[in-house]
Each structure stands twice: as C-alpha cells, then as structure tokens.
Amino acid sequence: MKYSYLSKLMLAGVMTATFSLGSTFATAATSLDELLEQTRTIRAAEAKVNSAREAKFVSERDKQAELINTARAELKEQQNRSAALTAAFDANEKTLTEMQTQLDARAGNLGEMFGVVRQVANDFSSVVNASMISAQYPGRVKFASDLAQSKALPSISDLERFWFELQREMTETGKVAKYKSTIILADGKPLDTMVTRVGPFSSTYENMYMSYLPSQEKLAVMARQPGTSFQNQAEHLSKAEPGYVKGLVDPTRGNLLTIYAQKPTFMERIHMGESVGYVIIVVGIIGAILGIYQLFYLARVRFNVREQLNFLTDPQSTNPLGRVLATFKGAETEKLEQSPEVVELRISEAVLKEVPKLERYQSFLKLAVAAGPLLGLVGTVIGMILTFQSITESGSSDPKLMAAGISQAMIATVLGLSIAIPLLFLNAWLVSISKSVVQVLDEQSAGLLAERLEKMEIAHGRA
C-alpha cells in the first residue's frame, strides 16, 4: 500500500513536470515503466536543449570578444589619426603665422594705401549711385560698393578698374552723349530709345526730361515736366546735330528741375482757390467784359465828338454833341420858348440824356473793385479754417497737411487783388474819358445857351 501510494505521488509529479515543460507528451503514463521512459526522454531532451543553449552562448561570447577587439583596434587607430591631425593643425597654424608675419613685413605701408582706397571707393560709390552716367554704364555701382566694403586686399585688376571708373566719371561729366538705352515711361512701361545726356546734370527724351532711378540703374520720364519753354529746349537738344545748341543744365543733377516741375500751373493755382476763387474770377470776367465794351464805346464816341467839333453847323445824330446841337437847330428852334430859363432847361435836358450812356457800368466796376479784396478775404478766412482743422485732426503741424488750406487762403487773396487792381485802373480810365466827353458837352451847351440868349436880347432890343 505504501509503495503504491508513493508510486501515485511520483506519477502525479511527473505529470505536472511534463505539462510545465510545454506538454511534451500528449498523454500521461499509465505505468511505472512508461513513466520511467518518459522521464528518461524528458531528461535527454532537456540535456539537448541545454547543450544547444550553451553552444549558442559560447558562440555569442566569442563574437562579442571579437567585436570588442575590433572596436579597440579602431579606437586606437582614430586616436593615432587625431594625434596626427592635431600635429598637422599646429604645424599649419605655425606656418600661417609665419606667412602672415612675412606678408605684413613685405606689405609695409601698403595697408594704409588700401585703407585710403576703401575710403575713396566709399565716396565714389555715393557719387556714382546718384549719377545719371550710371544709366549708360551699369554695374559700376556694385563694383564700387563691394570694393568699399571688402575686408581683403584689393587685387591689381580691381585697382586698375577703380582707376578707370574714376577717370571715366570725370571724362563723361564734361560730355554731351547720345546713346540707346531702356527708359521707364510715365505709365511704368519700358521703352528702348535714344536718349541725350548732358554730363551728369540732365537727360532728355524727345521733349521730356528724365530722372535717374538708382535702384534700377535706369532713366525714367518725369511725371511732371517743368514747362513749355524748358521742354522746347529739351526737344531742340534731342534733335540737335553735332555743334552748339541751347540747353538746360541743372547743377544739382536734377533736384532743382524736379522741384521746379512741381510748381503748380496757372489753372492749378486757380483750382486751389476753390468756390470762392471761382466767384472772384466770374466777377472779374464780367467787370472786364463790361469795362472793355464801354471803353470801345467811349473811344468811338470821343472820336465822333471831336469830328463834330469841326462841323458845329452840321450836327449829326450819331454822337452826343450832334444830338445836343440838333436840339436848337433847324425847325425845332422856332418851337422854343422865349424865356431864358426854358432854354437853359432844354439844354440841360439834352446833356443829361447823354450822360447815363457815357457813365454806364462805372458803378458795377466800383463795386467789383471793392468786392474783389473782400471776397479774397473770405477765401483767406476759409483757407485758414481748413488749415487749423487739419492741424486739429492730425495732431501735428506737418507743412504738407497745411498746404491745401494755406494755398486756398493765399490764392483767394491774390485773385481778389488781381481783379480789383486792373478794374480800378480800367474804371479810372473810363471815368476820365466820360468826363472829357461830358465836359465838351457842357462847354458846347453853355456856348449854345449864351449864343441863344444873345440872340434873344438882340431881338428884345429891336422890339
């Protein structure tokens, strides 16, 4: 019984070990012999697995040892190479130091000369960057800038080119050249055409002046031209043949020409006056038309009156004096009253009929003369209001912001005075002419009255 119990326990242990090893056998042993055989088989399998694992471990250990030996050999090789490179670097540094010392010793005072070259190149770069000559010879601006900013010693070729560019700038400054170039029109489109350059001062295309664009190294037609007289000179210069021709030279290399081109035209100045300016102009035009019309009328009347003075016995109805004389000539004289007072009144009536035509429009001209400066004052006040308003809105006193209001203020004042002064002289001229004609009428009417009274006295004496 005891042996049978132990056999069962061993069988249970073997079965447990069998399943823990991955269920090597599918079925459990049914007897001790089978159990013994299975145990022997399991031990043989485990021994075989352990032998394989041991062999694998030994193989991997040998490989790791080989890798360690290879790495140590490579490390030693790199250490040797590093030492060789360090030694070469130190040797090169020593050689460079010796060569630099030798170069400095041989250069001597050339370092100061190269410093002067850089300084002159910097100044020259500023000149050619703003010179119109650079549009004909592009690329030299970059060369001068690179030479001025370079830290290395310039080469012989750089020095020779720098000398050449200096000489070319001086030579071209005194020349008038015609050459083909690409210019920028006012609308931004490029155009290949012939341009005429007067040194570095001005360039023309047909009848238009051009400015230089340093960023593009090209010439561009000015958006605003300086005026007809200057443009005519530009056209003559563009069409000129070899010889001498009158032209424009701007000593500031285009700055004065640009400023002059910004000057407003006559119509632009009028538009600056806005509504008040238009009212002043309308008043001035009306006054001028009426005054000129009356001036021609009075000139014709004065001429006719002078002609009538030579023929007092033959009065004509085409002039005031003839109409006054006709009052007491012919059949009308028989109808006059014999009273001197009546005769005097009739003469005064005839003269007074002519005076309104002789003095017409003078009141309006006096009004225009007085109203012109007052309207200009109104425009001035409005312009100053706009100026102060722009200052308040922007919070600054920038002249560009105040320019519109100040322009309106000044233009209105100028327009008011511009119509008042000429109309004042015109009105004075009309007054003098009308007074001279009225004086002739008064003189002749007084003489006619005296003659009539003498005749009446003679007639009464005979009676």
Stockholm file with secondary structure:
# STOCKHOLM 1.0

chainA/1-463         MKYSYLSKLMLAGVMTATFSLGSTFATAATSLDELLEQTRTIRAAEAKVNSAREAKFVSERDKQAELINTARAELKEQQNRSAALTAAFDANEKTLTEMQTQLDARAGNLGEMFGVVRQVANDFSSVVNASMISAQYPGRVKFASDLAQSKALPSISDLERFWFELQREMTETGKVAKYKSTIILADGKPLDTMVTRVGPFSSTYENMYMSYLPSQEKLAVMARQPGTSFQNQAEHLSKAEPGYVKGLVDPTRGNLLTIYAQKPTFMERIHMGESVGYVIIVVGIIGAILGIYQLFYLARVRFNVREQLNFLTDPQSTNPLGRVLATFKGAETEKLEQSPEVVELRISEAVLKEVPKLERYQSFLKLAVAAGPLLGLVGTVIGMILTFQSITESGSSDPKLMAAGISQAMIATVLGLSIAIPLLFLNAWLVSISKSVVQVLDEQSAGLLAERLEKMEIAHGRA
#=GR chainA/1-463 SS CHHHHHHHHHHHHHHHHHHHTTCSSSSCCSSHHHHHHHHHHHHHHHHHHHHHHHHHHHHHHHHHHHHHHHHHHHHHHHHHHHHHHHHHHHHHHHHHHHHHHHHHHHHTTHHHHHHHHHHHHHHHHHHHHSCTHHHHSTTHHHHHHHHHHCCSCCCHHHHHHHHHHHHHHHHHHTCEEEEEEEEECTTSCEEEEEEEEETTTEEEETTEEEEEETTTTEEEECSSCCCHHHHHHHHHHHHCCSSCCCCCCCTTTTHHHHHHHTSCCHHHHHHHTHHHHHHHHHHHHHHHHHHHHHHHHHHHHHHHHHHHHTTTTSCCTTSHHHHHHHTTSGGGGGGSCSCHHHHHHHHHHHHHHHHHHHSTTHHHHHHHHHHHHHHHHHHHHHHHHHHHHHHHHHSSCCHHHHHHHHHHHHHHHHHHHHHHHHHHHHHHHHHHHHHHHHHHHHHHHHHHHHHHHHHHHHHHHHC
#=GC SS_cons         CHHHHHHHHHHHHHHHHHHHTTCSSSSCCSSHHHHHHHHHHHHHHHHHHHHHHHHHHHHHHHHHHHHHHHHHHHHHHHHHHHHHHHHHHHHHHHHHHHHHHHHHHHHTTHHHHHHHHHHHHHHHHHHHHSCTHHHHSTTHHHHHHHHHHCCSCCCHHHHHHHHHHHHHHHHHHTCEEEEEEEEECTTSCEEEEEEEEETTTEEEETTEEEEEETTTTEEEECSSCCCHHHHHHHHHHHHCCSSCCCCCCCTTTTHHHHHHHTSCCHHHHHHHTHHHHHHHHHHHHHHHHHHHHHHHHHHHHHHHHHHHHTTTTSCCTTSHHHHHHHTTSGGGGGGSCSCHHHHHHHHHHHHHHHHHHHSTTHHHHHHHHHHHHHHHHHHHHHHHHHHHHHHHHHSSCCHHHHHHHHHHHHHHHHHHHHHHHHHHHHHHHHHHHHHHHHHHHHHHHHHHHHHHHHHHHHHHHHC
//
